[in-house]
Amino acid sequence: MTTLLDEAIERARALPQRAQDDLARVVLQLTEAEQSIYQLSVDELAALAPSMIEADAGVYASDAQVAAVWAKHSQ
């Protein structure tokens, strides 16, 4: 264990139990994320292909289109 990690753990021990649990969840998520990289399925790759072609061509959604999506899904 590194010195920096030792120091972080010591500081975490001084936190209230709820804060310690929150911190522990974050650490667990970070360590899990580094160990597994999601692999897209063939169907997922095929679904993304048209968007990738548009992105490669420099075709992106307009500001108005993006705003409309945010408005629709922000409720």
Secondary structure, 3 states (H helix, E strand, C coil): CCHHHHHHHHHHHCCCHHHHHHHHHHHHHHHHHHHCCCCCCHHHHHHHHHHHHHHHCCCCCCHHHHHHHHHHHCC
